[in-house]
Amino acid sequence: MSEPPREANRLASILTFQFGKHGARWRAQQARFPEEPWRWREDWESGVIPASKEGGPVGAWVLAVLFVGVGVGVTFAIWGDLMSGKEPILWFFTLFPFVGLILTLRALVVTARAVKYGRPVLRLESTPCVLGGQLRGTIEFGGCRLPPCEAAEAEIQERHLIQTKTSRNRTQSRIKVMWSLRLPLPLRGGENSIPVSLPIPSNGAETDGVSSGGINWRVCLRATTPGPDLHVAFELPVFARAGGDPAQTKNVIEAAAAQSVTEAGEDALIGNLQREGVRLVRYPAGLELRVRPIGLRRSGFAITALVFMVIPVAFWWFALRPHPSIWRWLGFAPLAALGALIGSLTLTKSFRVRAGGKGLRITRHILGIPTVWQVPYEAIESVQPNSTMSASSAEGTVRYYDLDIKWQARGKSRKVCLGLGITDKAMAGALAQALRHASKPSL
C-alpha cells in the first residue's frame, strides 16, 4: 500500500499523483495515517464517492474525433489512387471514417447519458466498507430526477489487475473479476436517490488501489430506462476491520446465489417455452406469462376449429337457405353455437399471468373481452400441470399439457385453465413451480 492508486504505465496518472495537489495530500495522509489507507483518498475518507469517469463523454469524443479526422484525412489524400483502381488494397483505409461514425454515435449516447443523469455520488453510511459486513449507502443524483425504470440492479465486484509476461518479454495487463454479486433494486421514477445495501464477503481481499498487481472493489448500478440506459460505477474502500457480521452477510450471499441459480433455471425454461410458442418474460417484480390463442400456435387445433366453424356455414348455405324450416333451424342452432364456442376458445382466448411479490394477476381475453382475477399468494391452493387433450400422429399419441391454477375467493374454490398446449409435462411442471415461487412475497 506504499504507492498511490495509479494505473500501470499511465503518464497522466503518475504526474497527477506525484506533482498535483492530490499527490501532496496523498503523501501527507499516508504519513499521518499509515495504518488507515482509506484516509489517503479524500472521497474515501469523507464517504462521498463520485462516479468513475471511465467511459465518460470526453474520452468518447476524443476517440471519435481521432478516428474521423484520421479516416477523412487519409481518404482525401489517397482519393486519386482509389479512383484509378491501381491499388485496391487502399480501400481498406475507407473503413476508418465508418468506424469514426460509429464512435461518434456512441459519443452522442454517452453525452446524452451524462446530461440525463449527471455525475452521481455514492454516500456511504460508514467508511471504510468492512470485509464480512454490509455496504450501506445512498446513490444521489443531485438535481436530476430519475425517469420510470423497467429494471434496475446493483452489482458489487472484487477486481484484480493481473499482469502477465508475453513471449516477447512484454507485460500485458488485464482486469479480472474475482467475485461478484448482483441484486435487484427498487427504482421509482421522479426520485433523485437510490438506497443501496450489498454484502461484502469475509474472505475477500483488501483494496490495494489500481496499481501493479492491485485490487479494487466497485459497485455498478445499471437500469433500463427510456432513452439512454443508466450505467455508473463507484470505487470502494474495502478493508478488514471490526464491525462486520459475517454470519448475516453469508446468509445474504447464499440467498442471492440461490436466486442466481433460480434465474439460470428460469432462463432455460424461458428458452424452452419459446420453442413451444409460449412466452415467459422476467420483469422487475417477478415473472410474466403470455399465452396466445392455441389455434395461432398449433396448426392442428386451428384446422379443427375452422372445420367446426365451416360446418354450420355449409349447412346454412346448402340446406337451410334453399329450404328453410323450423326443423332445419333447430338443427342449425346447435351447430352454429358449437362452432362459435370452439372457434372463440381456440382462436381468440389468450392469457396473461403476472407473478409478483403479492401473488398472481390473471387476465383472460375471449373475443377481446378481458376478465381479471387478482389472487393473493395466501389464497393460492395449487398451480399444477394437467393433460386435457391428446392427438394421434405418425409418431404415436401426443399429449398436450395445460396449467391449472386453483385459489380461494370469498370462501369458494375457483379454477382457471391456461391453454398452454405444450407437449412436455416436465416443462409444464417447471413453469408451475416458477410462477408459484415468483408470486411468493419477499422476506
Beta strands, then each sheet from edge to edge (+ up, - down):
strand 1: 48-50
strand 2: 121-124
strand 3: 129-130
strand 4: 134-140
strand 5: 151-165
strand 6: 171-184
strand 7: 193-199
strand 8: 215-224
strand 9: 230-236
strand 10: 238-239
strand 11: 279-283
strand 12: 286-291
strand 13: 350-356
strand 14: 359-366
strand 15: 369-376
strand 16: 380-393
strand 17: 396-409
strand 18: 412-422
sheet 1: 1+ 2- 4+ 7-
sheet 2: 3+ 10+
sheet 3: 6+ 5- 8+ 9-
sheet 4: 11+ 12- 13+ 14- 15+
sheet 5: 16+ 17- 18+
end
